[in-house]
Amino acid sequence: MTIKEVTIENYLCYYGIKKFNLADGLNILLGENGEGKTKFFEALEWLFSNNNDNLELLVSKKALDEKVADESFRVRVEIIVEHFGETKILSKEFSVTKTNDNEYDVGKVALKGIEESNNGERSPVDGKSLLEQLFPSEIRRYSMFKGEEELNIFDNDEALGNLIKLFSDARYYDKYEDRGEFLLSEAEKAVNRESKNNTKNQKEYKRLEENINYFKRKKNDQITFLNETTDNIEKTKKNIQEVEKFINNAEALETINKRIRKIEDQISKTESLISENYTTSLFDENWILMNFKNIQKEFSEKVSSLSKEKRKLQSKFDRELGIKEGEKKARLEIINDLVPLPMNVPSLAIMEEMVNEKVCKVCNRPAPEGSEALEFMRKRLENYINSQEVINEEEEQPEKLFQYNYMNRLVNLSTNQEDEFSKLNNIQTEIRELFKFNQERKNEVANLKIKLEHELEQRNKIIGNSTLGSERLGVVLKDYNMWQNDVNKLNEDAVDYKHKIKGFDEELKVLEAEKEKIDLSNANTFLINTRNILRDIDTIFRDTKDRKFEEFIQLLSQKSNQIFSKINVDAFTGIIDFKLVKTGAKIKVKIQLQEEDGSIFYSPNQSLLTSMHISILLAISELSKEVRDDKYPMLFDAPTSSFGESKMTEFLNLIYETDNQTIILIKDYLAKDEDKNLYVKPEFDKVKRDKAFWVKLERPFDEKNLKTINTKRIEL
């Protein structure tokens, strides 16, 4: 099949109808990221797939915006191909009806096929059947690739089996192998029945059969375990190989990260010691009172003066009031016209203590029972207690000179401040020492940050020289060591499984030999001879299939290496080695690069791996023409992003020499001028090609508005 024309209509950024007339050879589509290159690939991918979900996401917003309500249009991808000299058309489309602004309905998807006869008459055919006829699904998986990561087809365990079925003569022996296995099984059963008919051997024969079946089950269990272990070994080795190129960096990074973590911990601890919450200290630690002593002294003198004046006024008020109690108090408390102390001085507790101990602790003299001094203290205590009693609101309250007792609060405040003076005297020293301590810690942090900056620069150099990100690279060493231990353990398990399988084979060999003796002595000669002939035939089929299998791998290896050496001209190439791994009935192929001496080339760069994978794919394409007498297009979207421009040119020139239709979508050979306008570099003139297109967004456009997006096609 050769694609002659691709039509894309109202599919995403392809507004309207865009046609690409392709050549039977190398077709190159140039396009910057986001300008329609990948959408071309995805349009063909959608045409060839069974995916019909989320159709509304495929509609051109520009086409939708230019329609009015109830107006319809279609979204379509179509190819015109030449197949064995005949023209055939395959299209996939659905209708879109605009209902109102930004709302629309999509119809059902239709996959249509048309065949055109030599005289130009066209007739519709089933689209699905035509697709499988033109481009079988088993072929498409080896023909369409998006990005470098999809090129390694042998990452898929089923890839080799699919290739064998498609291109190897070994596939022809599958049916013979199955038939031979069936006939041999029937012959074995016939012989077994004959032997069992002999009552003399029944018990022994039954024992042998049970033991043989038992050891076969045990052997199959070990084969299953071995296959799983082998798969795990391959996966783990692949992980190791992928990170081995980073292991030196990873070791250095781990060392630096340890130092960085240590420095960061030191910085964190040191910074936690710095206390610069000076605003809080001003109030909570009373720093604001550092120079408060003179103010407090003045405040205390004023409080004392006010307190004395209040008591004097209160005493005068009581005398003038002529209240009986006041007169009595005046007689008891006012001596020689002195101003009495406040009622709560001394305190209630102190007065009770002095009365109980019969000692005046104000003047430090005894007050024995019956003395005037003791009677005075008792009366003063009684007066104070009476002064604290709550007055019944219903009773008439006596007139007061002072409604509130704020003076007591001021006195207490002044007294408390005097008690704190000893602490306030040390504030200046505390402030000086704290400032000094904080500055020393800041100096330590500054020095640590200089060290940290140096370590971060070293780490950035390591990360900058790596294709892995910081987070991923940081765990490489840990993963690497873990994987190494896993491989060692898995290899030990594999050896153990193989040893057990070998032991079961030896047991089976002995048991089957004993069973064979009974068969030979009891079954008739015809059955024995028939079984032996079928055994030989079964062996021939299996051996022939294996030989054809190996011949196919050798042919694939030969073609792949021929192409590989051309792609990597003037650069290290190595040899692509296809190693068959057979475990029980399971066969896989392991691909690795070798040097000329046969040693494995570890950690090849991405460019070399890409060249290797593309070489294999091109070799498969050649095999398809030789084996199936048909050819299929190869579609690659950005398959060589790791290539430099020089190698890209050599690669494209090589593809041009191949006898196959190839469509390659790349963003190389494009640049911007001083005005940031895109242009195709002159170097592209050195690239050999049959057809070349440049897909780019129509300017101007609003990068935030899909309704302005339209990819145009320019044939170069």
C-alpha positions as CSV (number, residue, x, y, z in Angstrom):
1,M,0.0,0.0,0.0
2,T,1.2,3.5,-0.9
3,I,-0.6,6.6,0.4
4,K,-1.0,9.0,-2.5
5,E,-3.0,11.7,-0.8
6,V,-4.0,12.7,2.7
7,T,-7.0,15.0,3.3
8,I,-7.8,16.5,6.7
9,E,-10.9,18.6,7.1
10,N,-11.9,20.6,10.2
11,Y,-9.9,18.3,12.4
12,L,-8.6,20.3,15.4
13,C,-6.1,23.0,14.0
14,Y,-6.7,21.9,10.4
15,Y,-9.6,24.3,9.5
16,G,-11.3,23.7,6.2
17,I,-9.8,21.2,3.7
18,K,-6.1,20.5,3.7
19,K,-4.6,18.1,1.1
20,F,-1.1,16.5,1.2
21,N,0.0,14.8,-2.0
22,L,2.6,12.3,-0.9
23,A,5.3,10.6,-2.9
24,D,6.2,6.9,-3.0
25,G,9.4,7.6,-1.0
26,L,10.6,9.9,1.7
27,N,8.0,12.5,2.7
28,I,9.1,15.1,5.3
29,L,6.7,17.4,7.3
30,L,8.4,20.3,9.1
31,G,6.6,21.9,11.9
32,E,7.3,23.7,15.1
33,N,5.8,22.5,18.4
34,G,2.1,23.3,18.6
35,E,1.7,24.2,14.9
36,G,0.1,21.1,13.5
37,K,2.9,18.6,13.0
38,T,1.7,16.1,15.6
39,K,-1.9,16.6,14.8
40,F,-1.2,15.3,11.3
41,F,0.1,12.1,12.8
42,E,-2.8,11.9,15.2
43,A,-5.3,12.4,12.4
44,L,-4.0,9.3,10.6
45,E,-3.8,7.5,13.9
46,W,-7.5,8.3,14.4
47,L,-8.4,7.1,10.9
48,F,-6.6,3.7,11.4
49,S,-7.9,3.1,15.0
50,N,-11.2,1.9,16.4
51,N,-11.3,4.8,18.9
52,N,-14.5,6.8,18.4
53,D,-14.7,8.4,21.9
54,N,-14.7,12.1,22.7
55,L,-15.4,13.3,19.2
56,E,-16.3,16.7,20.4
57,L,-12.6,17.2,21.2
58,L,-11.6,16.7,17.6
59,V,-13.7,19.6,16.2
60,S,-12.0,22.7,14.7
61,K,-13.0,25.6,16.9
62,K,-12.5,28.0,14.1
63,A,-14.9,26.0,11.9
64,L,-17.5,26.0,14.7
65,D,-17.1,29.7,15.3
66,E,-17.8,30.6,11.7
67,K,-21.0,28.7,11.5
68,V,-24.4,30.0,12.6
69,A,-27.1,28.1,14.6
70,D,-28.4,25.0,12.9
71,E,-25.6,25.0,10.3
72,S,-23.7,21.8,9.9
73,F,-20.2,20.8,8.7
74,R,-18.1,17.6,8.8
75,V,-14.9,16.5,10.4
76,R,-13.0,14.1,8.1
77,V,-9.7,12.4,7.6
78,E,-9.2,10.6,4.3
79,I,-6.5,8.8,2.4
80,I,-6.3,7.8,-1.2
81,V,-4.0,4.8,-1.7
82,E,-2.6,2.7,-4.4
83,H,-2.8,-1.0,-3.7
84,F,-1.6,-3.6,-6.2
85,G,-2.1,-1.1,-9.0
86,E,-5.7,-0.1,-7.9
87,T,-6.9,3.1,-6.3
88,K,-8.8,2.8,-3.1
89,I,-10.2,5.4,-0.7
90,L,-10.6,5.1,3.0
91,S,-12.2,7.9,5.0
92,K,-13.5,8.5,8.6
93,E,-15.9,11.3,9.3
94,F,-18.7,12.6,11.5
95,S,-21.0,15.6,11.2
96,V,-21.2,18.6,13.5
97,T,-24.3,20.8,14.0
98,K,-24.0,24.1,15.8
99,T,-26.9,24.7,18.1
100,N,-25.9,28.0,19.6
101,D,-22.8,29.8,20.7
102,N,-20.1,27.4,21.9
103,E,-22.6,24.5,21.8
104,Y,-22.9,21.8,19.2
105,D,-24.0,18.2,18.5
106,V,-21.8,15.6,16.9
107,G,-23.1,12.7,14.8
108,K,-22.0,9.1,14.5
109,V,-18.7,8.2,13.1
110,A,-18.7,6.6,9.6
111,L,-15.7,4.6,8.3
112,K,-16.2,4.5,4.5
113,G,-14.4,2.6,1.8
114,I,-14.3,3.1,-1.9
115,E,-12.6,1.0,-4.6
116,E,-11.9,2.4,-8.0
117,S,-11.7,0.1,-11.0
118,N,-9.2,0.6,-13.9
119,N,-11.9,2.3,-16.0
120,G,-12.5,4.9,-13.2
121,E,-15.7,3.5,-11.8
122,R,-16.0,3.8,-8.0
123,S,-18.0,1.4,-5.8
124,P,-18.4,1.6,-2.0
125,V,-17.0,-1.2,0.2
126,D,-17.0,-1.9,3.9
127,G,-14.6,0.5,5.6
128,K,-13.3,-1.9,8.3
129,S,-12.6,-4.7,5.8
130,L,-10.8,-2.3,3.5
131,L,-8.7,-1.0,6.4
132,E,-7.6,-4.5,7.4
133,Q,-6.9,-5.3,3.7
134,L,-4.8,-2.2,3.2
135,F,-3.1,-1.8,6.5
136,P,-3.5,-4.8,8.8
137,S,-3.5,-4.1,12.5
138,E,-0.6,-6.4,13.2
139,I,1.4,-4.4,10.7
140,R,0.4,-1.0,12.0
141,R,2.1,-1.7,15.3
142,Y,5.4,-1.9,13.4
143,S,4.7,1.1,11.1
144,M,3.5,4.1,13.3
145,F,5.6,5.6,16.1
146,K,5.2,8.8,18.1
147,G,8.5,9.9,19.7
148,E,11.7,8.0,20.5
149,E,10.3,6.2,23.5
150,E,8.0,4.0,21.2
151,L,10.7,2.8,18.9
152,N,11.9,-0.1,21.1
153,I,9.2,-2.6,20.0
154,F,10.9,-5.5,21.8
155,D,9.9,-3.9,25.1
156,N,6.7,-5.8,24.4
157,D,6.9,-9.5,25.2
158,E,4.5,-10.3,22.4
159,A,6.5,-8.4,19.8
160,L,8.7,-11.3,18.8
161,G,5.9,-13.8,18.5
162,N,4.0,-11.3,16.3
163,L,7.0,-10.9,14.0
164,I,7.4,-14.6,13.7
165,K,3.7,-15.0,12.7
166,L,4.1,-12.2,10.2
167,F,7.4,-12.8,8.5
168,S,9.1,-16.1,9.5
169,D,8.6,-19.4,7.8
170,A,8.5,-20.9,11.3
171,R,4.8,-19.8,11.4
172,Y,4.0,-22.5,8.8
173,Y,5.1,-25.2,11.2
174,D,2.7,-24.2,14.0
175,K,-0.2,-26.2,12.5
176,Y,2.1,-29.2,11.8
177,E,3.5,-29.1,15.3
178,D,0.0,-29.0,16.8
179,R,-1.1,-31.8,14.7
180,G,1.9,-33.9,15.4
181,E,1.6,-33.3,19.1
182,F,-2.1,-34.5,18.9
183,L,-1.3,-37.7,17.0
184,L,1.6,-38.5,19.3
185,S,-0.6,-38.0,22.4
186,E,-3.2,-40.4,20.9
187,A,-0.5,-43.0,20.2
188,E,0.8,-42.7,23.7
189,K,-2.7,-43.2,25.1
190,A,-3.2,-46.3,22.9
191,V,0.0,-47.9,24.2
192,N,-0.9,-47.0,27.8
193,R,-4.2,-48.8,27.4
194,E,-2.6,-51.9,26.1
195,S,-0.1,-52.0,28.9
196,K,-2.8,-51.5,31.5
197,N,-4.8,-54.4,30.3
198,N,-2.2,-56.7,31.7
199,T,-3.4,-57.3,35.3
200,K,0.1,-58.2,36.4
201,N,1.4,-54.7,35.6
202,Q,-1.6,-52.6,36.6
203,K,-0.5,-51.7,40.1
204,E,3.1,-50.9,39.0
205,Y,1.9,-49.0,35.9
206,K,-0.5,-46.9,37.9
207,R,2.3,-46.1,40.4
208,L,4.6,-45.0,37.5
209,E,1.9,-42.9,35.9
210,E,1.0,-41.1,39.1
211,N,4.7,-40.4,39.8
212,I,5.3,-39.2,36.3
213,N,2.3,-36.9,36.5
214,Y,3.5,-35.7,39.9
215,F,7.0,-34.8,38.7
216,K,5.6,-33.2,35.5
217,R,3.5,-30.9,37.7
218,K,6.4,-30.1,39.9
219,K,8.6,-29.4,36.9
220,N,6.0,-27.1,35.3
221,D,5.7,-25.2,38.6
222,Q,9.4,-24.7,38.6
223,I,9.4,-23.6,35.0
224,T,6.7,-21.1,35.8
225,F,8.7,-19.8,38.7
226,L,11.8,-19.7,36.5
227,N,10.0,-17.7,33.8
228,E,8.8,-15.2,36.3
229,T,12.3,-14.9,37.8
230,T,13.9,-14.6,34.4
231,D,11.5,-11.8,33.5
232,N,12.3,-10.0,36.8
233,I,16.0,-10.4,36.2
234,E,15.7,-8.9,32.7
235,K,13.6,-6.0,34.0
236,T,15.9,-5.3,36.9
237,K,19.0,-5.5,34.7
238,K,17.4,-3.1,32.3
239,N,16.8,-0.7,35.2
240,I,20.4,-1.1,36.2
241,Q,21.7,-0.5,32.7
242,E,19.5,2.6,32.4
243,V,21.0,4.2,35.5
244,E,24.5,2.9,35.3
245,K,25.6,5.9,33.2
246,F,24.5,8.1,36.1
247,I,25.9,6.0,39.0
248,N,29.1,8.0,39.4
249,N,27.1,11.2,39.5
250,A,24.6,9.5,41.8
251,E,27.4,8.6,44.3
252,A,28.8,12.1,44.2
253,L,25.3,13.5,44.6
254,E,24.5,11.3,47.6
255,T,27.7,12.5,49.3
256,I,26.9,16.1,48.6
257,N,23.3,15.6,49.7
258,K,24.5,14.3,53.0
259,R,26.7,17.3,53.5
260,I,23.8,19.6,52.4
261,R,21.4,18.0,54.9
262,K,23.9,18.3,57.7
263,I,24.5,22.0,56.9
264,E,20.8,22.7,56.6
265,D,20.2,21.0,60.0
266,Q,22.9,23.2,61.6
267,I,21.4,26.3,60.0
268,S,18.0,25.3,61.3
269,K,19.2,24.7,64.8
270,T,21.3,27.8,64.9
271,E,18.5,30.0,63.6
272,S,16.2,28.5,66.3
273,L,18.5,29.8,69.0
274,I,18.3,33.4,67.7
275,S,15.7,35.4,69.6
276,E,14.9,38.7,68.0
277,N,11.3,39.2,69.2
278,Y,12.3,42.4,70.8
279,T,8.8,43.9,70.8
280,T,7.6,41.0,73.0
281,S,10.6,41.4,75.3
282,L,9.9,45.1,75.7
283,F,6.6,44.3,77.4
284,D,6.7,40.7,78.6
285,E,10.2,41.0,79.9
286,N,9.7,44.6,81.1
287,W,12.5,45.9,79.0
288,I,10.5,49.1,78.5
289,L,11.1,49.8,82.2
290,M,14.9,49.8,81.8
291,N,15.1,53.6,82.5
292,F,11.9,53.7,84.5
293,K,13.5,54.0,88.0
294,N,13.3,57.8,88.2
295,I,9.8,57.8,86.7
296,Q,8.7,55.2,89.2
297,K,10.2,57.2,92.1
298,E,8.3,60.2,91.0
299,F,5.2,58.1,90.5
300,S,5.6,56.6,94.0
301,E,6.0,60.0,95.6
302,K,2.9,61.3,93.9
303,V,0.9,58.2,94.9
304,S,2.1,58.6,98.5
305,S,1.2,62.2,98.5
306,L,-2.2,61.6,97.0
307,S,-2.9,58.8,99.5
308,K,-2.0,61.0,102.4
309,E,-4.2,63.8,101.1
310,K,-7.1,61.4,100.6
311,R,-6.8,60.1,104.1
312,K,-6.6,63.6,105.4
313,L,-9.7,64.6,103.6
314,Q,-11.5,61.4,104.6
315,S,-10.7,62.1,108.2
316,K,-11.9,65.6,108.0
317,F,-15.1,64.5,106.3
318,D,-15.8,61.9,109.0
319,R,-15.4,64.5,111.7
320,E,-17.6,67.0,110.1
321,L,-20.2,64.4,109.4
322,G,-20.7,63.8,113.0
323,I,-21.6,60.2,112.5
324,K,-21.6,58.2,115.6
325,E,-19.2,55.6,114.3
326,G,-17.1,58.3,112.8
327,E,-16.8,60.1,116.1
328,K,-15.9,56.8,117.8
329,K,-13.3,56.1,115.1
330,A,-12.1,59.6,115.5
331,R,-11.6,59.1,119.2
332,L,-9.8,55.8,118.7
333,E,-7.8,56.5,115.6
334,I,-7.1,60.2,115.5
335,I,-4.5,61.0,118.1
336,N,-2.9,64.4,118.3
337,D,-4.5,65.3,115.0
338,L,-2.4,62.7,113.1
339,V,-3.5,61.3,109.7
340,P,-4.5,57.6,110.2
341,L,-3.2,54.8,108.0
342,P,-5.5,53.4,105.3
343,M,-8.1,50.9,106.6
344,N,-6.4,48.0,104.8
345,V,-3.0,48.7,106.2
346,P,-1.7,46.5,107.6
347,S,-3.6,43.8,105.7
348,L,-6.3,41.6,107.1
349,A,-3.9,38.6,107.5
350,I,-1.3,40.7,109.3
351,M,-3.8,42.3,111.7
352,E,-5.2,38.8,112.5
353,E,-1.7,37.6,113.0
354,M,-0.8,40.4,115.4
355,V,-4.0,40.0,117.4
356,N,-3.5,36.3,117.8
357,E,0.2,36.6,118.8
358,K,-0.5,39.8,120.9
359,V,2.4,41.6,119.3
360,C,2.3,44.8,117.3
361,K,4.5,44.0,114.4
362,V,4.4,47.6,113.1
363,C,6.3,49.0,116.1
364,N,7.6,45.6,117.2
365,R,6.3,45.8,120.8
366,P,4.2,43.4,122.8
367,A,0.4,44.0,123.3
368,P,-0.6,41.8,126.3
369,E,-4.2,40.9,127.1
370,G,-6.1,43.9,128.5
371,S,-3.6,46.5,127.1
372,E,-4.8,49.5,125.2
373,A,-2.6,48.5,122.3
374,L,-4.3,45.0,121.9
375,E,-7.7,46.6,122.3
376,F,-6.8,49.1,119.5
377,M,-5.7,46.3,117.2
378,R,-8.8,44.3,117.8
379,K,-11.0,47.4,117.2
380,R,-9.1,48.2,114.0
381,L,-9.5,44.6,112.8
382,E,-13.3,44.7,113.5
383,N,-13.6,48.0,111.7
384,Y,-11.8,46.6,108.6
385,I,-14.0,43.5,108.6
386,N,-17.1,45.7,108.9
387,S,-15.9,47.9,106.0
388,Q,-15.9,44.8,103.7
389,E,-19.4,43.8,104.4
390,V,-21.9,44.2,101.5
391,I,-24.4,46.9,102.2
392,N,-28.0,45.9,101.6
393,E,-29.2,47.9,98.6
394,E,-32.6,48.4,100.4
395,E,-30.9,50.1,103.3
396,E,-30.0,53.8,103.0
397,Q,-26.3,54.1,102.2
398,P,-24.3,56.7,104.0
399,E,-22.9,59.6,102.2
400,K,-19.4,59.0,100.9
401,L,-16.6,61.5,100.1
402,F,-14.9,59.1,97.7
403,Q,-17.1,56.9,95.6
404,Y,-14.3,54.6,94.4
405,N,-11.2,53.3,96.1
406,Y,-8.7,53.8,93.2
407,M,-6.1,55.0,95.6
408,N,-5.6,51.5,97.0
409,R,-4.8,50.2,93.4
410,L,-2.3,52.9,92.9
411,V,-0.6,52.2,96.2
412,N,-0.4,48.5,95.4
413,L,0.9,49.2,91.9
414,S,3.6,51.4,93.4
415,T,4.5,48.8,96.0
416,N,4.8,46.0,93.3
417,Q,7.0,48.2,91.2
418,E,9.4,48.7,94.0
419,D,9.6,45.0,94.5
420,E,10.6,44.6,90.7
421,F,13.4,47.1,90.9
422,S,16.0,44.5,91.7
423,K,15.1,42.7,88.4
424,L,14.9,46.0,86.4
425,N,18.5,46.8,87.4
426,N,19.7,43.7,85.3
427,I,17.7,44.5,82.2
428,Q,20.5,46.5,80.5
429,T,22.9,43.6,81.0
430,E,20.4,41.1,79.6
431,I,19.8,43.2,76.5
432,R,23.5,43.6,75.9
433,E,24.2,39.8,76.3
434,L,21.2,38.8,74.1
435,F,22.3,41.2,71.3
436,K,25.8,39.7,71.5
437,F,24.4,36.1,71.5
438,N,22.1,36.8,68.5
439,Q,24.9,38.4,66.5
440,E,27.2,35.5,67.1
441,R,24.5,33.1,65.9
442,K,23.9,35.2,62.8
443,N,27.6,35.0,62.0
444,E,27.5,31.2,62.3
445,V,24.4,31.1,60.0
446,A,26.1,33.3,57.5
447,N,29.2,31.1,57.4
448,L,27.0,28.0,57.1
449,K,25.0,29.5,54.2
450,I,28.3,30.2,52.4
451,K,29.2,26.5,52.8
452,L,25.6,25.5,51.7
453,E,25.8,27.7,48.6
454,H,29.1,26.0,47.6
455,E,27.6,22.5,48.0
456,L,24.5,23.6,46.1
457,E,26.7,24.8,43.2
458,Q,28.5,21.4,43.2
459,R,25.1,19.6,43.2
460,N,23.9,21.8,40.3
461,K,26.9,20.8,38.3
462,I,26.1,17.1,38.8
463,I,22.5,17.6,37.9
464,G,23.4,19.8,35.0
465,N,25.6,17.0,33.6
466,S,22.7,14.5,33.9
467,T,19.6,13.9,31.9
468,L,17.7,13.0,35.0
469,G,16.0,15.5,37.3
470,S,17.2,16.2,40.8
471,E,14.6,14.2,42.6
472,R,15.0,11.2,40.3
473,L,18.8,11.4,40.4
474,G,18.8,11.6,44.2
475,V,17.4,8.1,44.5
476,V,19.4,6.5,41.8
477,L,22.1,5.2,44.1
478,K,19.6,3.8,46.5
479,D,17.7,2.1,43.7
480,Y,20.9,0.9,42.1
481,N,22.1,-0.8,45.2
482,M,18.7,-2.3,45.8
483,W,18.5,-3.6,42.2
484,Q,22.0,-5.1,42.5
485,N,20.9,-7.0,45.5
486,D,17.7,-8.1,43.8
487,V,19.6,-9.4,40.8
488,N,21.9,-11.4,43.0
489,K,18.9,-12.9,44.9
490,L,17.0,-13.6,41.7
491,N,20.0,-15.3,40.1
492,E,20.3,-17.5,43.1
493,D,16.6,-18.3,42.8
494,A,17.0,-19.1,39.0
495,V,19.9,-21.4,39.7
496,D,17.8,-23.2,42.3
497,Y,14.8,-23.5,39.9
498,K,17.0,-24.9,37.2
499,H,18.6,-27.3,39.6
500,K,15.2,-28.6,40.6
501,I,14.0,-28.8,37.0
502,K,17.1,-30.9,36.2
503,G,16.4,-33.1,39.2
504,F,12.8,-33.6,38.1
505,D,14.0,-34.4,34.5
506,E,16.3,-37.1,35.9
507,E,13.4,-38.5,38.0
508,L,11.1,-38.5,34.9
509,K,13.8,-40.1,32.8
510,V,14.1,-43.0,35.2
511,L,10.3,-43.4,35.6
512,E,9.6,-43.1,31.8
513,A,12.4,-45.7,31.2
514,E,10.6,-48.1,33.6
515,K,7.3,-47.4,32.0
516,E,8.9,-47.9,28.5
517,K,10.0,-51.4,29.6
518,I,6.5,-52.3,30.6
519,D,5.1,-50.9,27.3
520,L,7.6,-52.9,25.2
521,S,6.7,-56.1,27.0
522,N,2.9,-55.7,26.9
523,A,1.8,-53.5,24.0
524,N,1.6,-54.9,20.5
525,T,4.4,-54.1,18.1
526,F,2.3,-52.1,15.7
527,L,1.3,-49.6,18.4
528,I,4.8,-49.3,19.6
529,N,6.2,-48.7,16.1
530,T,3.5,-46.2,15.3
531,R,4.2,-44.3,18.5
532,N,8.0,-44.3,17.7
533,I,7.4,-42.9,14.2
534,L,5.1,-40.2,15.5
535,R,7.8,-39.3,18.1
536,D,10.3,-38.8,15.4
537,I,7.9,-36.7,13.3
538,D,7.1,-34.5,16.3
539,T,10.8,-34.0,16.9
540,I,11.4,-33.1,13.2
541,F,8.6,-30.5,13.3
542,R,9.9,-28.9,16.4
543,D,13.5,-28.9,15.3
544,T,12.5,-27.5,11.9
545,K,10.4,-24.7,13.5
546,D,13.3,-23.8,15.8
547,R,15.7,-23.7,12.8
548,K,13.4,-21.5,10.8
549,F,13.0,-19.3,13.8
550,E,16.8,-18.9,14.1
551,E,17.1,-18.3,10.4
552,F,14.6,-15.4,10.7
553,I,16.4,-13.9,13.6
554,Q,19.7,-14.1,11.7
555,L,18.1,-12.5,8.7
556,L,16.6,-9.7,10.8
557,S,20.0,-9.2,12.5
558,Q,21.8,-9.0,9.2
559,K,19.5,-6.5,7.7
560,S,19.3,-4.4,10.9
561,N,23.1,-4.2,11.2
562,Q,23.5,-3.2,7.5
563,I,21.1,-0.3,8.0
564,F,22.6,0.5,11.4
565,S,26.1,0.9,10.0
566,K,24.8,3.3,7.4
567,I,22.9,5.4,9.9
568,N,25.9,5.8,12.1
569,V,28.5,6.5,9.5
570,D,31.6,8.2,10.9
571,A,30.4,7.4,14.5
572,F,30.6,4.4,16.9
573,T,28.1,1.8,15.8
574,G,28.8,-1.5,17.4
575,I,26.8,-4.6,16.5
576,I,23.1,-5.2,17.2
577,D,22.9,-8.6,18.9
578,F,19.7,-10.6,18.9
579,K,19.9,-13.1,21.7
580,L,17.2,-15.7,22.0
581,V,16.2,-16.5,25.5
582,K,14.2,-19.8,25.8
583,T,12.8,-20.9,29.1
584,G,10.6,-23.9,28.8
585,A,8.2,-23.3,26.0
586,K,8.6,-19.5,26.3
587,I,10.9,-17.8,23.8
588,K,11.9,-14.1,24.0
589,V,14.5,-12.0,22.2
590,K,16.9,-9.8,24.0
591,I,18.5,-7.0,22.0
592,Q,21.8,-5.4,23.1
593,L,24.7,-3.6,21.6
594,Q,28.0,-5.3,21.4
595,E,31.5,-4.2,20.6
596,E,33.5,-6.0,17.9
597,D,35.1,-8.3,20.5
598,G,31.6,-9.5,21.6
599,S,31.5,-7.6,24.9
600,I,28.4,-5.8,25.8
601,F,28.3,-2.0,25.2
602,Y,26.7,-0.6,28.3
603,S,25.0,2.8,28.6
604,P,24.6,3.8,25.0
605,N,23.4,7.3,24.5
606,Q,19.8,8.0,23.3
607,S,20.9,8.9,19.8
608,L,22.6,5.5,19.4
609,L,19.6,3.6,20.8
610,T,17.3,5.5,18.5
611,S,19.5,4.6,15.5
612,M,19.4,1.0,16.6
613,H,15.6,0.8,17.0
614,I,14.9,2.6,13.7
615,S,17.4,0.2,12.0
616,I,15.4,-2.8,13.3
617,L,12.1,-1.2,12.2
618,L,13.4,-0.5,8.7
619,A,14.7,-4.1,8.5
620,I,11.2,-5.3,9.4
621,S,9.8,-3.1,6.7
622,E,12.1,-4.7,4.1
623,L,11.1,-8.2,5.4
624,S,7.4,-7.3,4.9
625,K,8.1,-6.6,1.2
626,E,10.1,-9.8,0.8
627,V,7.8,-12.1,2.8
628,R,4.3,-10.7,2.2
629,D,4.9,-9.3,-1.3
630,D,3.5,-6.0,-0.1
631,K,4.8,-2.8,1.4
632,Y,3.5,-0.5,4.0
633,P,4.2,3.1,4.8
634,M,6.3,4.0,7.8
635,L,5.1,7.0,9.9
636,F,7.4,8.6,12.5
637,D,6.5,11.7,14.6
638,A,9.7,13.2,16.1
639,P,11.6,9.9,16.1
640,T,15.1,11.5,16.3
641,S,14.9,14.3,18.8
642,S,18.3,13.2,20.2
643,F,20.0,13.6,16.8
644,G,22.1,16.6,15.9
645,E,21.4,18.5,12.7
646,S,24.3,16.9,10.9
647,K,23.3,13.4,11.9
648,M,19.7,14.2,11.1
649,T,20.7,15.1,7.5
650,E,22.6,11.8,7.1
651,F,19.8,9.9,8.5
652,L,17.2,11.4,6.2
653,N,19.4,10.9,3.2
654,L,19.7,7.2,4.1
655,I,15.9,6.9,4.4
656,Y,15.7,8.5,1.0
657,E,17.8,5.6,-0.4
658,T,15.5,3.0,1.0
659,D,12.7,1.5,-1.3
660,N,9.8,2.3,1.0
661,Q,7.3,5.1,1.6
662,T,8.2,6.9,4.8
663,I,6.5,9.9,6.4
664,I,8.7,11.7,8.9
665,L,7.5,14.6,11.0
666,I,10.2,16.7,12.6
667,K,10.8,20.3,13.9
668,D,14.4,20.5,12.7
669,Y,15.6,22.9,10.0
670,L,13.3,25.7,11.3
671,A,14.5,28.9,12.9
672,K,13.4,32.4,13.7
673,D,14.7,35.6,12.3
674,E,15.3,38.9,14.1
675,D,11.6,39.7,13.9
676,K,10.8,36.2,15.3
677,N,9.3,35.0,12.0
678,L,9.8,31.4,11.2
679,Y,11.8,30.3,8.2
680,V,13.3,27.1,6.8
681,K,17.1,27.0,7.2
682,P,19.2,26.7,4.0
683,E,20.7,23.5,5.4
684,F,17.4,21.7,4.5
685,D,18.5,22.0,0.8
686,K,21.1,19.3,1.6
687,V,18.4,16.9,2.6
688,K,17.3,14.4,-0.1
689,R,13.6,13.9,-0.2
690,D,10.8,13.1,-2.6
691,K,8.3,15.5,-1.0
692,A,8.5,18.1,1.8
693,F,5.8,20.2,3.5
694,W,5.9,22.9,6.1
695,V,2.9,23.0,8.4
696,K,2.6,26.3,10.3
697,L,-0.2,28.3,12.0
698,E,-1.7,31.0,10.0
699,R,-0.6,34.4,11.4
700,P,-1.8,36.4,13.1
701,F,-3.5,34.3,15.7
702,D,-4.5,34.6,19.4
703,E,-2.6,32.0,21.3
704,K,-5.3,32.0,24.0
705,N,-8.2,31.6,21.6
706,L,-8.6,28.3,19.6
707,K,-11.1,30.0,17.3
708,T,-8.2,31.8,15.7
709,I,-6.1,28.7,15.1
710,N,-5.7,27.3,11.5
711,T,-2.7,25.3,10.3
712,K,-1.8,25.9,6.7
713,R,0.3,23.6,4.5
714,I,3.2,24.8,2.4
715,E,4.8,22.5,-0.1
716,L,8.5,23.0,-0.2
